[in-house]
Amino acid sequence: MSKVAVIYWSGTGNTEAMANAVAEGAKAAGADVTLLTCAEVNSAAAYDAVALGCPAMGAEELEDSEFLPMLEGIEPELTGKKVALFGSYGWGDGEWMRTWEARCEEKRIALAAASVMANEAPDDDALAACRALGEALAK
């Protein structure tokens, strides 16, 4: 059974709702899932797969007081693992996600599924995409 961590930061609850859907998808596919806020994470070493969720903040960037320091701490452990990204945004066109994907590529972190973005609160399609992302990480 694969061990999947779903790690997120959420300010309004939108990214948290997405994280719950990712966790549901991974559980449904048979994974042992741990749902964590970024403040609860010191290491990703114990997991086979990691889903990372963060909304767009400021000028379309990752949340920098809690999420970014946690990400910087675990990035070396993500090489060779299945990793996927998700998050919500309220403006712009998803530039923060493209920047985040490029960051992963630079750090040799391979993404196992297409990233999922939701404009504001995730709708049924976004939640279904999150569940599919979780399933992809569990396989």
Rosetta silent file (secondary structure, phi, psi, omega in degrees, C-alpha in Angstrom):
SEQUENCE: MSKVAVIYWSGTGNTEAMANAVAEGAKAAGADVTLLTCAEVNSAAAYDAVALGCPAMGAEELEDSEFLPMLEGIEPELTGKKVALFGSYGWGDGEWMRTWEARCEEKRIALAAASVMANEAPDDDALAACRALGEALAK
SCORE:     score description
SCORE:     0.000 S_00000001
   1 L     0.000  130.388 -177.702    0.000    0.000    0.000 S_00000001
   2 L   -81.161  143.979  179.475    1.419    3.334   -1.003 S_00000001
   3 E   -99.649  119.149 -176.140    1.775    6.075    1.620 S_00000001
   4 E  -117.025  129.927  172.089    0.479    9.436    0.395 S_00000001
   5 E  -103.948  131.637  172.149    0.831   12.793    2.165 S_00000001
   6 E  -111.026  109.255 -173.547   -1.552   15.604    1.253 S_00000001
   7 E  -115.014  129.702 -175.540    0.104   18.789    2.518 S_00000001
   8 E  -147.861  162.643  167.674   -1.595   22.168    2.177 S_00000001
   9 L  -126.867  135.382 -179.511   -1.922   25.769    3.322 S_00000001
  10 L  -141.461  131.781  177.841   -5.329   27.416    3.129 S_00000001
  11 L   -96.304  -36.873 -174.520   -6.430   30.899    4.083 S_00000001
  12 L  -110.754   -9.934 -176.685  -10.103   30.820    3.104 S_00000001
  13 L   102.757  -13.630 -179.217  -10.837   27.087    3.080 S_00000001
  14 H   -64.907  -48.395 -179.339  -10.812   26.717   -0.732 S_00000001
  15 H   -70.676  -31.577  175.240   -7.460   24.912   -0.890 S_00000001
  16 H   -62.305  -42.190  177.665   -8.431   22.893    2.213 S_00000001
  17 H   -61.377  -39.476  177.906  -11.557   21.652    0.376 S_00000001
  18 H   -65.322  -42.255  179.403   -9.318   20.661   -2.536 S_00000001
  19 H   -60.034  -42.278  178.509   -6.924   18.853   -0.151 S_00000001
  20 H   -61.736  -39.097  178.729   -9.803   16.854    1.299 S_00000001
  21 H   -68.377  -39.105  175.999  -10.855   15.797   -2.220 S_00000001
  22 H   -60.322  -46.289  179.701   -7.268   14.760   -3.086 S_00000001
  23 H   -61.536  -41.967  177.839   -7.159   12.681    0.117 S_00000001
  24 H   -58.834  -45.852 -178.751  -10.535   11.074   -0.719 S_00000001
  25 H   -62.292  -43.123 -179.761   -9.287   10.085   -4.179 S_00000001
  26 H   -66.779  -41.428  178.297   -6.078    8.564   -2.830 S_00000001
  27 H   -63.011  -43.388 -179.185   -7.971    6.648   -0.096 S_00000001
  28 H   -61.772  -28.135  179.671  -10.488    5.352   -2.647 S_00000001
  29 L   -89.252    5.060  173.335   -7.561    4.019   -4.704 S_00000001
  30 L    96.515    9.139 -178.812   -6.250    2.122   -1.677 S_00000001
  31 L   -81.959  155.942  169.641   -3.525    4.419   -0.365 S_00000001
  32 E   -88.566  109.861 -169.414   -2.626    5.035    3.254 S_00000001
  33 E  -110.377  135.472  172.953   -3.285    8.804    3.357 S_00000001
  34 E  -119.963  123.361  179.660   -2.119   11.455    5.799 S_00000001
  35 E  -100.851  122.540 -173.803   -3.686   14.927    5.521 S_00000001
  36 E  -135.642  142.161  167.425   -1.437   17.663    6.955 S_00000001
  37 E   -80.179  157.823 -176.891   -1.281   21.428    7.096 S_00000001
  38 H   -61.199  -27.117  179.569    2.154   22.736    6.143 S_00000001
  39 H   -66.777  -19.550 -178.382    2.741   23.749    9.791 S_00000001
  40 H   -91.744    1.551 -170.799    2.610   20.030   10.737 S_00000001
  41 L  -108.683  125.757  172.623    5.324   18.967    8.275 S_00000001
  42 L  -113.138  -24.312 -174.108    9.038   18.565    9.007 S_00000001
  43 L  -154.306  152.425  174.627    9.807   15.832    6.478 S_00000001
  44 L  -115.328    7.181 -172.720    8.325   14.009    3.499 S_00000001
  45 L   -60.261  -30.976 -174.348   10.765   11.095    3.703 S_00000001
  46 L   -79.356   -4.315 -173.513    8.204    8.591    5.021 S_00000001
  47 L  -108.905  147.669  175.674    5.853    8.985    2.031 S_00000001
  48 L   -82.352  -30.150 -176.159    5.833    7.402   -1.434 S_00000001
  49 E  -143.465  149.232 -177.354    3.818   10.264   -2.911 S_00000001
  50 E  -137.988  126.240  171.234    3.119   13.858   -1.926 S_00000001
  51 E  -103.336  130.734 -178.207    0.340   16.216   -3.009 S_00000001
  52 E  -116.902  126.598 -178.963    1.103   19.872   -2.294 S_00000001
  53 E  -124.010  128.387  177.961   -1.634   22.488   -2.134 S_00000001
  54 L  -152.839  133.454  176.941   -1.213   26.235   -1.887 S_00000001
  55 L   -75.740  165.159  172.399   -3.361   29.114   -3.144 S_00000001
  56 L   -73.321  134.609  179.435   -2.059   32.020   -5.182 S_00000001
  57 E  -124.525  160.280  173.835   -1.067   34.884   -2.899 S_00000001
  58 L    46.963 -126.206 -179.696   -0.036   38.480   -3.524 S_00000001
  59 L   -89.085   59.813 -178.558    1.235   38.889   -7.063 S_00000001
  60 L    53.807   68.142  176.898    0.493   35.249   -7.944 S_00000001
  61 E  -142.672  167.099  178.468    3.037   33.578   -5.684 S_00000001
  62 L   -69.985  149.964  176.407    3.147   30.852   -3.037 S_00000001
  63 L   -60.169  126.248 -167.064    2.250   31.754    0.562 S_00000001
  64 L  -104.967   -2.720  179.730    5.627   32.780    1.984 S_00000001
  65 L   -93.489  -33.028  178.972    5.382   32.748    5.789 S_00000001
  66 L  -118.361  -49.135 -172.723    4.439   29.078    6.307 S_00000001
  67 H   -68.844  -51.184 -175.719    4.126   27.193    3.024 S_00000001
  68 H   -60.660  -45.300  176.918    7.274   28.317    1.206 S_00000001
  69 H   -60.512  -38.801  177.291    9.671   27.645    4.144 S_00000001
  70 H   -63.242  -46.071  179.989    8.127   24.157    4.566 S_00000001
  71 H   -58.870  -46.782  179.741    8.439   23.503    0.813 S_00000001
  72 H   -59.742  -34.218  179.900   12.083   24.599    0.795 S_00000001
  73 H   -70.338  -34.299 -176.071   12.731   22.213    3.691 S_00000001
  74 H   -99.977  -11.223 -176.832   11.244   19.126    2.031 S_00000001
  75 H   -50.678  -42.297  179.819   12.159   19.741   -1.633 S_00000001
  76 H   -61.470  -25.466 -179.110   15.363   17.624   -1.450 S_00000001
  77 H   -83.308  -10.666 -174.535   13.227   14.667   -0.255 S_00000001
  78 H   -85.739  -15.968  178.875   10.769   14.941   -3.161 S_00000001
  79 L   -62.284  129.068  178.842   13.155   13.786   -5.889 S_00000001
  80 L    88.362   -6.204  176.675   12.116   10.317   -7.014 S_00000001
  81 L   -99.555  160.986  170.780    8.669   10.501   -5.389 S_00000001
  82 E   -77.041  126.755 -178.237    5.308   10.960   -7.081 S_00000001
  83 E  -131.690  143.401  175.383    4.393   14.613   -6.584 S_00000001
  84 E  -143.363  153.551 -175.694    1.346   16.641   -7.622 S_00000001
  85 E  -120.470  146.440  175.723    0.288   20.261   -7.112 S_00000001
  86 E  -152.843  160.894  176.715   -3.071   21.914   -6.497 S_00000001
  87 E   170.717  167.655 -179.325   -4.473   25.219   -5.298 S_00000001
  88 E  -112.181  162.051  178.060   -7.027   27.974   -5.721 S_00000001
  89 E  -146.582  158.198 -178.305   -6.736   31.522   -6.970 S_00000001
  90 L  -117.462   -7.407 -178.698   -8.968   34.565   -7.048 S_00000001
  91 L  -155.445  174.745  178.598   -7.398   36.637   -9.819 S_00000001
  92 L    73.745 -161.516 -172.797   -4.901   36.330  -12.627 S_00000001
  93 L  -129.892   18.631  179.649   -4.561   33.324  -14.901 S_00000001
  94 L    93.317   16.741 -179.087   -2.724   30.716  -12.861 S_00000001
  95 H   -56.913  -36.322 -178.562    0.759   32.157  -13.277 S_00000001
  96 H   -61.099  -34.707 -179.969    1.655   31.040   -9.722 S_00000001
  97 H   -71.779  -41.973  177.638    1.034   27.419  -10.696 S_00000001
  98 H   -62.224  -40.694  178.045    3.185   27.655  -13.846 S_00000001
  99 H   -64.024  -41.262  179.793    5.970   29.231  -11.766 S_00000001
 100 H   -65.761  -42.113  177.498    5.606   26.455   -9.153 S_00000001
 101 H   -62.524  -41.658  178.652    5.706   23.758  -11.846 S_00000001
 102 H   -64.640  -37.873  177.047    8.865   25.336  -13.316 S_00000001
 103 H   -60.732  -44.058  178.396   10.403   25.399   -9.819 S_00000001
 104 H   -60.314  -44.024 -179.988    9.707   21.654   -9.489 S_00000001
 105 H   -60.960  -43.820  178.632   11.334   21.006  -12.858 S_00000001
 106 H   -60.483  -35.921 -177.323   14.440   22.980  -11.830 S_00000001
 107 L   -89.463    7.933 -179.715   14.674   20.942   -8.608 S_00000001
 108 L    59.919   39.349  175.155   14.225   17.665  -10.554 S_00000001
 109 L  -102.172  113.700 -176.830   10.878   16.950   -8.898 S_00000001
 110 L   -84.088  130.993  177.931    8.749   15.001  -11.375 S_00000001
 111 E   -87.826  130.302 -173.877    5.033   15.739  -11.360 S_00000001
 112 L   -90.665  -10.134 -178.520    2.907   12.583  -11.500 S_00000001
 113 L  -153.532  159.722  176.265   -0.343   14.255  -12.552 S_00000001
 114 L   -64.101  138.511  178.924   -1.563   17.471  -14.128 S_00000001
 115 L   -65.360  149.741 -179.618   -1.820   20.268  -11.579 S_00000001
 116 E  -115.844  127.487  176.719   -5.337   21.249  -10.485 S_00000001
 117 E  -120.523  144.070  174.305   -6.411   24.874  -10.109 S_00000001
 118 E  -126.479  134.963  174.520   -9.740   26.223   -8.900 S_00000001
 119 E   -84.305  113.700 -175.211  -10.920   29.788   -9.339 S_00000001
 120 L    62.976 -135.669 -178.828  -12.158   30.729   -5.840 S_00000001
 121 L   -69.884  136.209 -179.011  -14.119   27.868   -4.226 S_00000001
 122 L   -65.814  131.802  176.095  -13.610   24.573   -6.091 S_00000001
 123 L   -86.992 -177.347 -176.987  -16.637   23.542   -8.149 S_00000001
 124 H   -58.750  -38.548  179.750  -17.683   19.942   -8.827 S_00000001
 125 H   -64.982  -42.980 -179.988  -15.280   19.678  -11.795 S_00000001
 126 H   -65.631  -40.622  179.066  -12.334   20.930   -9.719 S_00000001
 127 H   -66.212  -38.061  176.850  -13.175   18.548   -6.860 S_00000001
 128 H   -64.318  -40.740  178.159  -13.432   15.643   -9.329 S_00000001
 129 H   -64.555  -36.740  176.866  -10.017   16.639  -10.746 S_00000001
 130 H   -65.392  -42.532  178.266   -8.610   16.688   -7.195 S_00000001
 131 H   -62.714  -40.373  178.113   -9.954   13.192   -6.520 S_00000001
 132 H   -64.031  -38.106  177.459   -8.373   12.004   -9.816 S_00000001
 133 H   -61.835  -44.558  177.544   -5.072   13.623   -8.759 S_00000001
 134 H   -61.192  -41.799  178.093   -5.226   11.664   -5.482 S_00000001
 135 H   -61.947  -42.408 -179.014   -5.944    8.433   -7.360 S_00000001
 136 H   -62.074  -37.441  179.719   -2.960    9.036   -9.658 S_00000001
 137 H   -71.008  -27.799 -176.259   -0.673    9.439   -6.635 S_00000001
 138 H   -78.265  -18.666 -174.872   -1.989    6.231   -5.047 S_00000001
 139 L   -87.259    0.000    0.000   -1.131    4.033   -8.038 S_00000001
